[in-house]
Amino acid sequence: MAADTIVNYSAVDVYPLFLDCNNCDTSEKQNLCFEMELARRLQRAFEEQSIGSVEIQADTIKIDILVNTEGRISISEIHRPEGIASELVELDSLLYRSVAALPSVIQPALKRGIPVSSMYQLPVIVSTVE
């Protein structure tokens, strides 16, 4: 008689990986490496681009990042306070360009050896540079 197996579909066995994170020995370290590497690469791409010289109070937007089953990274949704939306009209396109500057394909997350999509929410602090 076969025993039923309970599968937790809200968790993955292996997190998405940039090549730089391949050497991590635990899944927790892989996840942390992926999140830090994603933030670092987006910050670098974000800093290389600029938008109009509008003065705003420092605020935080949240970006829902999707890594699909093929390892492609895209923005699923952008959550921002209304004040930022009206003052920085170019912000969405800047975020999309920054994500487009990431590697075109990474290793996707795996569940039982099968590639699965995964979602991350990344906070981005927006402020003017003086």
Secondary structure, 3 states (H helix, E strand, C coil): CCCCCCCCCCCCCECCECHHHCCCCCHHHHHHHHHHHHHHHHHHHHHCCCCCCCCCCCEEEEEEEEECCCCCEEEEEEECCHHHHHHCCCHHHHHHHHHHCCCCCCECEEECCEEECEEEEEEEEECCCC
